[in-house]
Amino acid sequence: MARTNPLQFVQQVRAEVAKVVWPTRREVLLTTVMVFIMAALTAVFFALVDLGIRSGLEGIFTLVG
């Protein structure tokens, strides 16, 4: 494995970072809002599933006990 000296490494890192296409402020904001919306929808879904399972189990335990 070839070793690079620290100066070459820094130069290579800078060259790679220059190739990165950074998102615009609007893209970041839109993506952030979408993540929060999806997280809220997922939380509501799992809360409803939990409520359904809990109600079902309470019904079963009421009949059995």
Contact map, one row per residue, 1 for C-alpha under 8 A:
11100000000000000000000000000000000000000000000000000000000000000
11110000000000000000000000000000000000000000000000000000000000000
11111000000000000000000000000000000000000000000000000000000000000
01111101100000000000000000000000000000000000000000000000000000000
00111111100000000000000000000000000000000000000000000000000000000
00011111110000000000000000000000000000000000000000000000000000000
00001111111000000000000000000000000000000000000000000000000000000
00011111111100000000000000000000000000000000000000000000000000000
00011111111110000000000000000000000000000000000000000000000000000
00000111111111000000000000000000000000000000000000000000000000000
00000011111111100000000000000000000000000000000000000000000000000
00000001111111110000000000000000000000000000000000000000000000000
00000000111111111000000000000000000000000000000000000000000000000
00000000011111111100000000000000000000000000000000000000000000000
00000000001111111110000000000000000000000000000000000000000000000
00000000000111111111000000000000000000000000000000000000000000000
00000000000011111111000000000000000000000000000000000000000000000
00000000000001111111000000000000000000000000000000000000000000000
00000000000000111111100000000000000000000000000000000000000000000
00000000000000011111110000000000000000000000000000000000000000000
00000000000000000011111000000000000000000000000000000000000000000
00000000000000000001111100000000000000000000000000000000000000000
00000000000000000000111110110000000000000000000000000000000000000
00000000000000000000011111110000000000000000000000000000000000000
00000000000000000000001111111000000000000000000000000000000000000
00000000000000000000000111111100000000000000000000000000000000000
00000000000000000000001111111110000000000000000000000000000000000
00000000000000000000001111111111000000000000000000000000000000000
00000000000000000000000011111111100000000000000000000000000000000
00000000000000000000000001111111110000000000000000000000000000000
00000000000000000000000000111111111000000000000000000000000000000
00000000000000000000000000011111111100000000000000000000000000000
00000000000000000000000000001111111110000000000000000000000000000
00000000000000000000000000000111111111000000000000000000000000000
00000000000000000000000000000011111111100000000000000000000000000
00000000000000000000000000000001111111110000000000000000000000000
00000000000000000000000000000000111111111000000000000000000000000
00000000000000000000000000000000011111111100000000000000000000000
00000000000000000000000000000000001111111110000000000000000000000
00000000000000000000000000000000000111111111000000000000000000000
00000000000000000000000000000000000011111111100000000000000000000
00000000000000000000000000000000000001111111110000000000000000000
00000000000000000000000000000000000000111111111000000000000000000
00000000000000000000000000000000000000011111111100000000000000000
00000000000000000000000000000000000000001111111110000000000000000
00000000000000000000000000000000000000000111111111000000000000000
00000000000000000000000000000000000000000011111111100000000000000
00000000000000000000000000000000000000000001111111110000000000000
00000000000000000000000000000000000000000000111111111000000000000
00000000000000000000000000000000000000000000011111111100000000000
00000000000000000000000000000000000000000000001111111110000000000
00000000000000000000000000000000000000000000000111111111000000000
00000000000000000000000000000000000000000000000011111111100000000
00000000000000000000000000000000000000000000000001111111110000000
00000000000000000000000000000000000000000000000000111111111000000
00000000000000000000000000000000000000000000000000011111111100000
00000000000000000000000000000000000000000000000000001111111110000
00000000000000000000000000000000000000000000000000000111111111000
00000000000000000000000000000000000000000000000000000011111111100
00000000000000000000000000000000000000000000000000000001111111110
00000000000000000000000000000000000000000000000000000000111111111
00000000000000000000000000000000000000000000000000000000011111111
00000000000000000000000000000000000000000000000000000000001111111
00000000000000000000000000000000000000000000000000000000000111111
00000000000000000000000000000000000000000000000000000000000011111
